[in-house]
């Protein structure tokens, strides 16, 4: 089995465990009176199943993304690009280029000319 597929399956199981814990906490702490809604409904188990499935999708995707991003190699040289000094004072004035701006006529002036 390819390494990437093995990594994905492992992260799906981790996401499933996190989803079970999350849904268990939601029901245990009765967030939004969820435990009452699930326990008194005849189809409450479907709601719990859907919560677990969709949270598994979310948490396994996040786990996989974290695992892939952690696979990156650290760069030896932390260059980060060229950092020029920001010009201040007289140098900044020389860099400023005036741009002519035409003042648009107001609507009233346009209507008066008609």
Secondary structure, DSSP 8 states (H G I E B T S, - for coil): --HHHHHHHHHHHHHHHHHHHHHHHHHHTTGGGHHHHHHHSTTHHHHHHHHHHHHHHHHHHHHHHHHHHHTS---SS---S-------THHHHHH-----------HHHHHHH-
